[in-house]
Amino acid sequence: MQDVQRYWETEGLDQLVSTYKNPERADPYYTTAGKSTVAFEPEVEDLVRIHQLIRERKSFTVLEFGVGFSTIIIADALAKNEREFRALPSPPKIRNRFLFELFSVDANEYWISKCKTRIPTHLAARVHLSYSPVHTGTFNGHLCHFYDKIPNVIPDFIYLDGPAPKDVQGSVNGLDFSVDERTVMSGDLLLMESTFLPGTFILVDGRINNVRFLQRNFQREYKFAYDPDGDISTFELTEPRLGKYNILGLDLFTS
C-alpha cells in the first residue's frame, strides 16, 4: 500500500470522515434494545485499504455488510471510479443495473439512522442503506447466522464487516450468539455463492473464524489471501469468465 497518511489526505478522505464523526463519541456507553450504540474511532489504515482496493479494481457495484465510516469511503471510491469510466473515449455498455452504487445492510437501526444523516450530499444518491434483522441458523448442519433480507444485487466487490454478535437474534438447539466467547459466523455469502460472477472480490475485516468457515464451505475456485498485520482476508473468484457480458472494471483500464 502507498503511504497510508499521504493517501488519506491526498484523496480527501480525512475531510469526508471529519464530517461523519459522532459528536456523542464522549458519551458513556449505552444500548438501544440491547444493541451497541457506542462509536468507534476511524481506523485510517483499514479505510485506506478499502478505498484503494475499490479504486484499483475499478469496481462497479459494492455490497457492504455493516455500515460505518467505511460506507462513505466506499461511496467516494465508487464516485471516482465512475468519473474515470465516463471519461473513457467509448465507455462500453455494461449489463449492470446498479453501476457505481453501494448497497449496505445492517442489523442496527440506530447506526443506519446515524449513517444516513452523515453521508455527504454529493454521494447520497449512490448509497442505499437497508435494515434487516439477523437470525441464527445453520449451513450444512453447522451453526451460523443470516440476514433476513439481503440487497438484491450482483456485486463485484463485497465487504464483510457485520453483523455485531449482539445483533444476532434467535437460537438453534439452545445455542445463540449472545455468548461473548462465540464468534460471529455469517453464512450469507454461502447462500449467495452460486450466483457470484467470476472476478467477484470479497474483503473480510477480522472475523478469522468466520473466514475459515467460508473457506471450508465455499464450493468454487478462489484466490485466498490473509494479511496477519492488518487482520484482513480476501477471496477472489478466479473461474473463467462467463462470456462477453462478464466485464470487470479492471478490463477497461490498462493501468
C-alpha positions in Angstrom: 0.0 0.0 0.0 1.0 3.6 -0.5 1.9 5.6 2.5 -1.3 5.5 4.4 -1.5 9.0 5.8 -0.5 10.6 2.5 -3.2 8.6 0.6 -5.7 9.5 3.3 -5.1 13.2 2.8 -4.5 13.3 -0.9 -7.7 11.5 -1.6 -9.6 13.9 0.7 -10.8 11.0 2.9 -9.8 12.9 6.1 -12.3 15.6 5.2 -15.0 13.1 4.4 -14.6 11.3 7.8 -14.4 14.6 9.7 -18.0 15.4 8.7 -19.0 11.9 9.8 -17.6 11.8 13.3 -20.1 11.2 16.1 -20.5 14.2 18.4 -21.7 11.7 21.0 -18.3 9.9 21.0 -17.5 11.0 24.6 -20.9 9.9 25.9 -21.0 6.9 28.2 -21.6 3.5 26.6 -25.3 2.8 26.2 -27.5 0.5 24.2 -30.8 0.6 22.4 -32.8 -2.6 22.8 -29.6 -4.4 23.8 -27.7 -3.3 20.7 -24.5 -1.3 20.7 -24.7 2.4 20.1 -21.1 3.3 21.1 -19.0 4.9 18.4 -15.5 3.8 17.4 -12.7 6.0 16.1 -12.0 5.6 12.4 -9.3 3.0 11.6 -7.4 5.0 8.9 -5.3 2.1 7.6 -8.4 -0.1 7.2 -10.4 2.7 5.4 -7.5 3.5 3.1 -7.2 -0.2 2.3 -10.9 -0.4 1.3 -10.7 2.7 -0.8 -7.5 1.6 -2.6 -8.9 -1.9 -3.4 -12.1 -0.5 -4.9 -10.1 2.1 -6.9 -7.5 -0.4 -8.1 -10.1 -2.9 -9.1 -12.3 -0.2 -10.7 -15.3 -1.8 -9.0 -18.8 -1.2 -10.3 -21.1 -2.4 -7.5 -20.4 -2.9 -3.8 -22.3 -4.8 -1.2 -21.4 -4.0 2.4 -22.5 -5.9 5.5 -22.4 -3.4 8.4 -22.5 0.4 8.0 -19.9 2.8 9.4 -17.1 5.1 8.3 -16.5 2.6 5.5 -19.8 3.4 3.9 -18.7 6.9 3.0 -15.2 5.8 2.0 -16.7 3.2 -0.4 -19.1 5.7 -1.9 -16.2 8.1 -2.6 -14.2 5.4 -4.3 -17.2 4.5 -6.5 -17.7 8.1 -7.4 -14.1 8.4 -8.5 -14.4 5.1 -10.5 -17.5 6.5 -12.3 -15.7 9.7 -13.2 -12.9 7.7 -14.8 -15.4 5.4 -16.5 -17.3 8.3 -18.0 -14.1 9.8 -19.2 -13.2 6.8 -21.4 -13.3 7.6 -25.1 -16.0 5.0 -25.7 -17.4 3.7 -22.4 -18.9 0.2 -23.1 -22.4 -0.7 -22.2 -22.3 -2.8 -19.0 -25.0 -5.2 -18.2 -25.4 -3.9 -14.6 -28.5 -2.0 -13.3 -26.5 -0.5 -10.4 -23.3 0.9 -11.8 -21.2 2.7 -9.2 -23.7 2.1 -6.4 -23.3 0.9 -2.9 -25.7 -1.3 -1.0 -25.2 -1.5 2.7 -27.2 -3.7 5.1 -27.1 -3.5 8.9 -29.0 -5.1 11.8 -28.8 -2.0 13.9 -31.3 0.8 13.1 -29.5 3.3 15.3 -26.3 3.2 13.2 -28.3 3.2 9.9 -30.0 6.4 11.0 -26.7 8.0 12.1 -25.0 6.9 8.8 -27.9 8.3 6.7 -27.6 11.8 8.2 -23.9 12.0 7.6 -23.5 10.9 4.0 -22.3 14.0 2.1 -24.9 15.3 -0.4 -22.7 14.6 -3.4 -22.5 10.9 -2.5 -26.0 10.3 -1.2 -27.6 9.2 -4.5 -25.3 6.2 -4.9 -25.7 4.9 -1.3 -28.6 2.5 -0.4 -28.9 1.7 3.2 -31.2 -1.1 4.4 -32.1 -2.6 7.8 -32.5 -6.3 8.3 -32.7 -8.5 11.4 -30.1 -11.3 11.6 -31.2 -14.7 12.9 -29.3 -17.8 14.0 -29.5 -20.7 11.6 -27.4 -23.5 10.1 -25.5 -24.2 6.9 -24.9 -27.9 6.2 -25.7 -28.6 9.8 -23.3 -26.0 11.2 -24.3 -23.1 13.4 -24.1 -19.7 11.7 -26.4 -16.7 11.1 -28.2 -15.0 8.2 -29.6 -11.6 7.4 -33.3 -11.9 6.8 -33.1 -9.7 3.8 -30.0 -9.1 1.7 -30.0 -6.4 -1.0 -31.0 -8.0 -4.3 -27.9 -7.1 -6.3 -24.9 -8.9 -8.0 -21.9 -7.1 -6.6 -18.4 -7.4 -7.9 -17.0 -6.2 -4.6 -18.2 -7.4 -1.1 -17.1 -6.0 2.2 -18.0 -8.2 5.2 -17.8 -6.3 8.5 -21.2 -7.1 10.1 -23.2 -8.0 12.0 -22.1 -7.5 15.6 -22.6 -10.6 17.7 -25.2 -8.9 19.9 -27.3 -8.1 16.9 -27.9 -11.8 16.1 -31.3 -13.0 17.2 -32.7 -16.4 18.0 -31.1 -19.8 18.8 -30.7 -23.3 17.4 -30.9 -26.1 20.0 -30.2 -23.6 22.8 -27.2 -22.1 21.1 -27.1 -18.4 20.3 -24.7 -15.5 19.7 -25.3 -13.7 23.0 -22.4 -15.7 24.5 -19.3 -13.4 24.5 -16.9 -16.3 23.6 -18.9 -17.3 20.5 -17.6 -15.6 17.3 -19.7 -14.2 14.5 -20.4 -16.8 11.8 -22.0 -15.2 8.7 -23.5 -17.7 6.3 -24.8 -15.0 3.9 -22.0 -15.4 1.3 -22.5 -19.2 1.2 -26.2 -18.6 0.3 -25.1 -16.1 -2.4 -22.1 -18.0 -3.8 -23.9 -19.9 -6.6 -24.7 -16.6 -8.4 -21.3 -14.8 -7.9 -19.8 -13.7 -11.2 -16.2 -14.7 -11.9 -14.0 -11.9 -10.7 -16.1 -11.2 -7.6 -13.8 -9.9 -4.8 -14.5 -10.3 -1.1 -12.8 -8.4 1.7 -13.3 -9.6 5.3 -12.3 -7.4 8.2 -11.0 -9.7 11.0 -13.6 -12.5 11.7 -10.9 -15.1 11.1 -13.1 -17.9 12.5 -15.8 -16.9 10.0 -13.2 -16.7 7.2 -12.2 -20.3 7.9 -15.9 -21.3 7.9 -16.2 -19.7 4.5 -13.0 -21.4 3.2 -14.3 -24.8 4.3 -17.7 -24.4 2.7 -17.2 -22.3 -0.5 -17.6 -24.6 -3.5 -16.0 -22.5 -6.2 -12.4 -21.6 -7.2 -10.9 -18.6 -5.2 -7.6 -17.0 -4.8 -7.3 -16.5 -1.0 -5.0 -14.2 0.9 -4.7 -13.3 4.6 -2.8 -10.3 6.0 -1.9 -11.0 9.6 -0.7 -7.4 10.2 -4.0 -5.9 9.1 -6.1 -8.9 10.2 -7.9 -8.9 6.9 -8.7 -11.7 4.4 -9.6 -11.6 0.7 -11.2 -14.0 -1.7 -11.2 -13.5 -5.4 -13.3 -15.8 -7.6 -10.9 -16.9 -10.3 -13.1 -19.1 -12.5 -13.1 -18.4 -16.3 -15.4 -15.6 -17.3 -19.0 -16.4 -18.3 -18.9 -14.6 -21.6 -18.8 -11.1 -23.2 -21.1 -9.6 -20.6 -18.9 -10.7 -17.6 -16.9 -7.5 -17.7 -14.9 -6.1 -14.8 -13.8 -2.6 -14.3 -10.2 -3.9 -14.5 -10.8 -4.9 -18.1 -11.3 -1.2 -19.1 -8.1 0.3 -17.9 -4.5 -0.5 -18.7 -3.0 0.9 -15.6 
